[in-house]
Amino acid sequence: MSPRAGKPGTTPHTLAFVESPVQLLNVLEWAHSQGPRPQEGPGAGFTLVVLSPTDPMTRGQLRRMAELARRDGHEVRWEEARGGPAAPFRTIGGLARELRLADRIVMGDPFSRYVQLLLTITHADDLVVVDDGTATMEFVGQLARGERLVRWHRKGGRPGPRDLLFAPVSAAARRRLTPGPARRVEVFSSMPMEDAPDGVSVTANTFAWTRERFGPPRVTKGADMVGTSLVETGVVDGDRYLHAVGVLARTHGAARYFAHRRESADKLHRLAVETGLEVVRPDLPLELIARRGPIGRTVLSFPSTVVHTLPLALAGTEVRVAVCDIDPAWLTRHASPRAQGFLSGVTGTARGVDHLATITTA
């Protein structure tokens, strides 16, 4: 168990910030890894703040995850953090007292401008970063190299006006996330962490909470496919992606396509028409959906967080996860120079998965 902050004999006041369902899931996994909490009533020492986005699908998944957190006895505070121009001021003002009292801050996305701003306000000297997908790998690498915090798919591009305006806040947040004599930094992750900086403790997320709460699933004979938002983020060409999905579906007999929450409705409609796949919009993170079942005997994926998380969530079942690399020809001209190397690293470091031949598109 990791060291606790706060005065001896007291329960540290923990404040967790999440902006996505996966972040919330991994906060619950982190809380579970800490062991039983003192019996001081529901949510003792732990307040989970949801900085709600505007996307309806993400909001729906977050509300479902928030209910699971409440069932575990955690206090959940829902903030309409993006509900108009004045929302950030209301949110930060309303959290000021909590931020001052917190001994420990748990966050799911250190690249988030919201989170970076909150880090400049708190005096907590115990900081925990839980997985926000594969971006956690990039965060740890950038911290080790002393680089500014930039999401991997934007790396290499020129900073925009908003980036330059926010640069002092981002730099201050990076300093806060650098461990020191009086500051502890932990990364709680299911991702491989080979270059963690000195002083950063890395704790493995084994998805024990997920396996304990859900399943085991009923396993069907066919295959299911996991969607990705690489087209929406401008990394992968849409036509080439749809062609590759069709080839994989025909080759492996896939019937369902579990859409990523950021995939556009137009793309998903076209995908359903052209490939014949049943598009499923999950109401919970895929790790929970798969563990709850039913799930195909084979789960097909492109480079994604799930190639690291699903083998852990589905440990002890007969489900195999198979990953197909991204052909460099699929990348758009707007893709970051870092994209191909990062995506290859995501699949190359995945444990317990089958590697499929890359699909070449005309």
DRENGU-463149 format. One record per residue (C-alpha): residue number from 1; residue in three letters; x negated, y negated, z. Coordinates in steps of 0.001 Angstrom, whole numbers. Each point is the difference from the previous one (the first is absolute). Layout:
BEGIN
LOGU   i  aa    east   north      up
LOGU NUM ALA       X       Y       Z
...
This chain:
BEGIN
LOGU   i  aa    east   north      up
LOGU   1 MET       0       0       0
LOGU   2 SER   -1332   -3450    -832
LOGU   3 PRO    -896   -2485    2749
LOGU   4 ARG    2804   -2227    1182
LOGU   5 ALA    -124   -3762     172
LOGU   6 GLY    1336   -2111    2827
LOGU   7 LYS    -710    -153    3717
LOGU   8 PRO    -857    3211    1868
LOGU   9 GLY    3125    1789    1167
LOGU  10 THR    2324   -1853   -2370
LOGU  11 THR    1650     922   -3258
LOGU  12 PRO   -1346   -2162   -2863
LOGU  13 HIS    2588   -2007   -1867
LOGU  14 THR    -142    1233   -3596
LOGU  15 LEU    1422   -1979   -2899
LOGU  16 ALA     275    1808   -3358
LOGU  17 PHE     713   -1719   -3327
LOGU  18 VAL    1347    1908   -3014
LOGU  19 GLU    1231   -1080   -3429
LOGU  20 SER     704    3357   -1651
LOGU  21 PRO    1545    3374     911
LOGU  22 VAL   -3351    1798    -317
LOGU  23 GLN   -1630   -2451    2402
LOGU  24 LEU    2801     591    2505
LOGU  25 LEU    -371    3766    -375
LOGU  26 ASN   -3710    -245     703
LOGU  27 VAL     567   -2202    3044
LOGU  28 LEU    2259    2769    1355
LOGU  29 GLU   -2730    2544    -778
LOGU  30 TRP   -2538   -2197    1843
LOGU  31 ALA    2307    -396    3013
LOGU  32 HIS     516    3779      77
LOGU  33 SER   -3774     541     -42
LOGU  34 GLN    -356   -2128    3149
LOGU  35 GLY    1810    2633    2059
LOGU  36 PRO    2903    -479    2428
LOGU  37 ARG     602   -3598    1067
LOGU  38 PRO     614    -993    3620
LOGU  39 GLN    3617     547     991
LOGU  40 GLU     881   -3669     264
LOGU  41 GLY    3081      21   -2217
LOGU  42 PRO     505    -175   -3755
LOGU  43 GLY   -2758   -1731   -1953
LOGU  44 ALA   -2214    -673    3031
LOGU  45 GLY   -3042   -1922   -1202
LOGU  46 PHE     855     428   -3689
LOGU  47 THR    1880   -2450   -2190
LOGU  48 LEU     315     788   -3702
LOGU  49 VAL     600   -3087   -2183
LOGU  50 VAL    1402     557   -3491
LOGU  51 LEU    -989   -2886   -2304
LOGU  52 SER    2785     797   -2420
LOGU  53 PRO    -536    -395   -3767
LOGU  54 THR    2813    -934   -2405
LOGU  55 ASP      -8    3160   -2159
LOGU  56 PRO    3259    1895     734
LOGU  57 MET   -1490    3498    -261
LOGU  58 THR   -2877    -839    2333
LOGU  59 ARG    2388   -1623    2470
LOGU  60 GLY    2208    3087     -27
LOGU  61 GLN   -2913    2331     719
LOGU  62 LEU   -1260   -2331    2725
LOGU  63 ARG    3393      15    1723
LOGU  64 ARG      43    3816     -25
LOGU  65 MET   -3542     108    1392
LOGU  66 ALA     872   -2615    2643
LOGU  67 GLU    2758    2292    1276
LOGU  68 LEU   -2496    2849     337
LOGU  69 ALA   -2292   -2318    1967
LOGU  70 ARG    2831    -980    2349
LOGU  71 ARG     835    3666     559
LOGU  72 ASP   -3598     452    1137
LOGU  73 GLY     568   -2740    2584
LOGU  74 HIS   -1876   -2821   -1721
LOGU  75 GLU    1254   -3567     -42
LOGU  76 VAL     618   -1159   -3578
LOGU  77 ARG     201   -3667    -936
LOGU  78 TRP    1294    -729   -3513
LOGU  79 GLU   -1218   -3310   -1463
LOGU  80 GLU    1418   -1504   -3206
LOGU  81 ALA   -3508   -1166    -721
LOGU  82 ARG     644    -906   -3632
LOGU  83 GLY    3524   -1401     207
LOGU  84 GLY    -712   -3413   -1534
LOGU  85 PRO   -2734   -2669     212
LOGU  86 ALA     460    -562    3741
LOGU  87 ALA     -25    3714     890
LOGU  88 PRO   -3777     313     600
LOGU  89 PHE      47   -2936    2416
LOGU  90 ARG    2965    1447    1917
LOGU  91 THR   -1580    3455     100
LOGU  92 ILE   -3423   -1140    1167
LOGU  93 GLY    1501   -2434    2508
LOGU  94 GLY    2222    2708    1399
LOGU  95 LEU   -2929    2397     358
LOGU  96 ALA   -2416   -2483    1581
LOGU  97 ARG     640    1117    3580
LOGU  98 GLU    -243    3709    -912
LOGU  99 LEU   -3254    -661   -1827
LOGU 100 ARG   -1482   -1779    3022
LOGU 101 LEU    1017    2828    2360
LOGU 102 ALA   -1144    2895   -2191
LOGU 103 ASP   -3067    1953    1081
LOGU 104 ARG      54    2116   -3132
LOGU 105 ILE    1111    -674   -3581
LOGU 106 VAL     888    2848   -2366
LOGU 107 MET     349    -914   -3676
LOGU 108 GLY     776    1859   -3197
LOGU 109 ASP   -1377   -2420   -2576
LOGU 110 PRO   -3105   -2089     767
LOGU 111 PHE     230   -1434   -3550
LOGU 112 SER    3396   -1565     796
LOGU 113 ARG    -135   -3787     262
LOGU 114 TYR    2676     198    2653
LOGU 115 VAL   -2067    2370    2131
LOGU 116 GLN   -3190   -1992    -589
LOGU 117 LEU    1729   -3150    1242
LOGU 118 LEU    1304    1794    3093
LOGU 119 LEU   -3519    1277     741
LOGU 120 THR   -1267   -3576     262
LOGU 121 ILE    2577    -694    2734
LOGU 122 THR    -390    3024    2280
LOGU 123 HIS   -2785     413    2545
LOGU 124 ALA     340    3802     182
LOGU 125 ASP   -3388    1715      50
LOGU 126 ASP    1313    3476    -901
LOGU 127 LEU     933     260   -3707
LOGU 128 VAL    1331    3088   -1776
LOGU 129 VAL     464     344   -3763
LOGU 130 VAL    2297    2828   -1109
LOGU 131 ASP     293    1247   -3571
LOGU 132 ASP    1714   -2087   -2642
LOGU 133 GLY    -797    2608   -2615
LOGU 134 THR   -3246     201   -1930
LOGU 135 ALA    -632   -3723     585
LOGU 136 THR   -1371     978    3423
LOGU 137 MET   -3010    1562   -1726
LOGU 138 GLU    -720   -3294   -1745
LOGU 139 PHE     471   -1999    3190
LOGU 140 VAL   -2583    2052    1896
LOGU 141 GLY   -2454    -253   -2905
LOGU 142 GLN     392   -3772    -278
LOGU 143 LEU    -394    -416    3756
LOGU 144 ALA   -3209    2063     -80
LOGU 145 ARG   -1394   -2073   -2891
LOGU 146 GLY     999   -3316    1552
LOGU 147 GLU    2195    -901   -2984
LOGU 148 ARG    3125   -2119     -23
LOGU 149 LEU    3203    2012     342
LOGU 150 VAL    1495     530   -3480
LOGU 151 ARG    2374    2766   -1098
LOGU 152 TRP   -1744    2488   -2277
LOGU 153 HIS    2215    -604   -3047
LOGU 154 ARG    -772   -3747     156
LOGU 155 LYS   -3727     353     591
LOGU 156 GLY   -2066   -1586   -2760
LOGU 157 GLY    2606   -2602    -903
LOGU 158 ARG    -422   -3721     571
LOGU 159 PRO    1539   -1326    3234
LOGU 160 GLY    3134   -2062    -594
LOGU 161 PRO     890   -3291    1701
LOGU 162 ARG    1875    1788    2805
LOGU 163 ASP   -3003    2294     566
LOGU 164 LEU   -2305   -2993     361
LOGU 165 LEU    2416   -1769    2332
LOGU 166 PHE     308    3099    2188
LOGU 167 ALA   -3725     860     -88
LOGU 168 PRO    -835   -1469    3467
LOGU 169 VAL    2802    2038    1621
LOGU 170 SER   -1105    3169   -1815
LOGU 171 ALA   -3610    -547    1077
LOGU 172 ALA    1076    -533    3613
LOGU 173 ALA    2081    3197     -99
LOGU 174 ARG   -2964    1965   -1362
LOGU 175 ARG   -2131   -1263    2885
LOGU 176 ARG    2721    1056    2441
LOGU 177 LEU     -28    3471   -1575
LOGU 178 THR   -3752     312     476
LOGU 179 PRO    -822    1893    3214
LOGU 180 GLY   -2152   -1629    2653
LOGU 181 PRO   -1007     344    3655
LOGU 182 ALA    3432   -1171    1161
LOGU 183 ARG    2089    1167   -2945
LOGU 184 ARG     993    3570    -843
LOGU 185 VAL    1123     926   -3524
LOGU 186 GLU    1550    3376    -843
LOGU 187 VAL    1121    1356   -3354
LOGU 188 PHE    2655    2715     254
LOGU 189 SER      46    1702   -3376
LOGU 190 SER     592    3152   -2015
LOGU 191 MET   -2377   -1346   -2670
LOGU 192 PRO   -3679     956    -271
LOGU 193 MET   -2150   -2669    1662
LOGU 194 GLU   -3624     465    -971
LOGU 195 ASP   -1314   -3560     350
LOGU 196 ALA    1681   -1318    3132
LOGU 197 PRO   -1992   -2903    1444
LOGU 198 ASP   -1860     354    3275
LOGU 199 GLY    2270    -476    2967
LOGU 200 VAL    3223     971   -1803
LOGU 201 SER    1470    3194    1440
LOGU 202 VAL    1850    2232   -2459
LOGU 203 THR    2771    2283    1282
LOGU 204 ALA    1499    2667   -2256
LOGU 205 ASN    3719    -175    -712
LOGU 206 THR    1102    3640    -258
LOGU 207 PHE    3750    -729    -363
LOGU 208 ALA     714    1904    3193
LOGU 209 TRP    3064   -2179     756
LOGU 210 THR    1475     735   -3441
LOGU 211 ARG    -489    3762     309
LOGU 212 GLU    1444     -30    3515
LOGU 213 ARG    3138   -1972    -939
LOGU 214 PHE     813    1457   -3440
LOGU 215 GLY      56    3376   -1724
LOGU 216 PRO   -1266    2407    -911
LOGU 217 PRO    1603    -641   -3391
LOGU 218 ARG    1806    2342   -2349
LOGU 219 VAL   -2347     520   -2966
LOGU 220 THR    1491     359   -3496
LOGU 221 LYS   -1565    1831   -2940
LOGU 222 GLY    -492   -3005   -2283
LOGU 223 ALA   -2162   -3126      60
LOGU 224 ASP     658   -3558    1114
LOGU 225 MET   -1830   -3128   -1119
LOGU 226 VAL   -1040   -3046    2018
LOGU 227 GLY     262   -3429   -1602
LOGU 228 THR   -2476   -2851     200
LOGU 229 SER     179   -3788    -305
LOGU 230 LEU   -3213    -268   -2055
LOGU 231 VAL    2030   -1314   -2937
LOGU 232 GLU    1685   -2646    2158
LOGU 233 THR   -3339   -1195    1394
LOGU 234 GLY   -1362    -448   -3538
LOGU 235 VAL   -2619    2755     236
LOGU 236 VAL    1450    2613   -2379
LOGU 237 ASP    1760    -453   -3358
LOGU 238 GLY    3700     908     240
LOGU 239 ASP     254    1953   -3283
LOGU 240 ARG   -3033    2140     786
LOGU 241 TYR    1274     657    3502
LOGU 242 LEU    3397    1174   -1238
LOGU 243 HIS   -1656    2265   -2569
LOGU 244 ALA   -2189    1571    2710
LOGU 245 VAL    3004     536    2289
LOGU 246 GLY    1810    1801   -2841
LOGU 247 VAL   -2977    2260    -703
LOGU 248 LEU    -388     920    3668
LOGU 249 ALA    3721     661     405
LOGU 250 ARG     126    2327   -3026
LOGU 251 THR   -3230    1802     897
LOGU 252 HIS     923     716    3611
LOGU 253 GLY    3776     206    -226
LOGU 254 ALA     646   -3019    2227
LOGU 255 ALA    3641    -886     616
LOGU 256 ARG    -101   -2977    2388
LOGU 257 TYR   -1949   -3265      36
LOGU 258 PHE    -316   -1658    3427
LOGU 259 ALA    -204   -3689    -824
LOGU 260 HIS   -2378   -2349    1761
LOGU 261 ARG    1934   -2753    1757
LOGU 262 ARG   -1641   -2640   -2234
LOGU 263 GLU     790    1638   -3340
LOGU 264 SER    2262   -2104   -2203
LOGU 265 ALA    3531    1091    -859
LOGU 266 ASP    -649    -470   -3753
LOGU 267 LYS   -3039    2271      47
LOGU 268 LEU    1801    2664    2017
LOGU 269 HIS    3010     -66   -2352
LOGU 270 ARG   -2267     434   -3002
LOGU 271 LEU   -1906    2775    1778
LOGU 272 ALA    3205    1914     725
LOGU 273 VAL    1215    -317   -3602
LOGU 274 GLU   -3315     939   -1634
LOGU 275 THR   -1120    2803    2329
LOGU 276 GLY    3276    1433    1317
LOGU 277 LEU   -1269    -202    3576
LOGU 278 GLU    2458    -703    2802
LOGU 279 VAL   -1161   -3256    1587
LOGU 280 VAL     292      44    3792
LOGU 281 ARG    -278   -3177    2064
LOGU 282 PRO   -1059    1246    3464
LOGU 283 ASP    1519   -1595    3101
LOGU 284 LEU   -3104     801    2075
LOGU 285 PRO   -3755     246    -702
LOGU 286 LEU    -788    3011   -2171
LOGU 287 GLU   -1889    1761    2797
LOGU 288 LEU    3255     237    1961
LOGU 289 ILE    2107     833   -3066
LOGU 290 ALA   -2345    2856    -918
LOGU 291 ARG    -176    1289    3551
LOGU 292 ARG    3785    -107     319
LOGU 293 GLY     410    1772   -3364
LOGU 294 PRO    1003    1496   -2269
LOGU 295 ILE   -3250    -517   -1886
LOGU 296 GLY   -1523    1668   -3060
LOGU 297 ARG   -2679    2633     365
LOGU 298 THR   -2271   -2357   -1974
LOGU 299 VAL    -118   -3760     519
LOGU 300 LEU   -1575   -1894   -2907
LOGU 301 SER   -1595   -3389     517
LOGU 302 PHE   -2234   -2582   -1602
LOGU 303 PRO   -2660   -1705    2185
LOGU 304 SER    1980   -1048    3045
LOGU 305 THR      66      21    3765
LOGU 306 VAL    2083    3190     -43
LOGU 307 VAL   -2888    2133   -1290
LOGU 308 HIS   -1526    -594    3455
LOGU 309 THR    3132     -57    2161
LOGU 310 LEU    2238    2744   -1443
LOGU 311 PRO   -2459    2867     625
LOGU 312 LEU     -54   -1083    3662
LOGU 313 ALA    3763    -494     306
LOGU 314 LEU     651    3350   -1747
LOGU 315 ALA   -2689    1974    1830
LOGU 316 GLY    1173    3533     693
LOGU 317 THR    2366     115   -2980
LOGU 318 GLU    -523    1577   -3412
LOGU 319 VAL     224   -3316   -1860
LOGU 320 ARG   -3013    -971   -2121
LOGU 321 VAL    -817   -3565   -1002
LOGU 322 ALA   -1490    -504   -3470
LOGU 323 VAL   -1510   -3287   -1192
LOGU 324 CYS    -574   -1288   -3536
LOGU 325 ASP   -2691   -2644    -468
LOGU 326 ILE     597   -3231   -1902
LOGU 327 ASP   -1601     -40   -3441
LOGU 328 PRO   -1981   -3261    -473
LOGU 329 ALA    1979    -531   -3218
LOGU 330 TRP    3159    -494    2087
LOGU 331 LEU   -1378   -3129    1698
LOGU 332 THR    1286   -3381   -1105
LOGU 333 ARG   -2265   -2848   -1015
LOGU 334 HIS    1086   -1748    3206
LOGU 335 ALA   -1175    2862    2239
LOGU 336 SER   -2747    -789    2471
LOGU 337 PRO   -3504    1209    -993
LOGU 338 ARG     129    1880    3292
LOGU 339 ALA    3165    1938    -912
LOGU 340 GLN   -1398    3128   -1679
LOGU 341 GLY   -2662     631    2622
LOGU 342 PHE    2433    -548    2850
LOGU 343 LEU    2667    2308   -1448
LOGU 344 SER   -2572    2711    -704
LOGU 345 GLY   -1184    -307    3582
LOGU 346 VAL    3541     458    1282
LOGU 347 THR     353    3366   -1737
LOGU 348 GLY   -3624    1085     350
LOGU 349 THR      85    -277    3788
LOGU 350 ALA    3387    1692     452
LOGU 351 ARG    -171    3249    1954
LOGU 352 GLY    2275    2992    -495
LOGU 353 VAL    1328    -991   -3440
LOGU 354 ASP    -238    1525   -3488
LOGU 355 HIS   -1555   -2162   -2703
LOGU 356 LEU    1732       1   -3391
LOGU 357 ALA   -1523    -821   -3360
LOGU 358 THR     325   -3672    -943
LOGU 359 ILE    2656    -633   -2660
LOGU 360 THR   -1284   -1769   -3095
LOGU 361 THR    2517   -2353   -1624
LOGU 362 ALA     -30   -1239   -3559
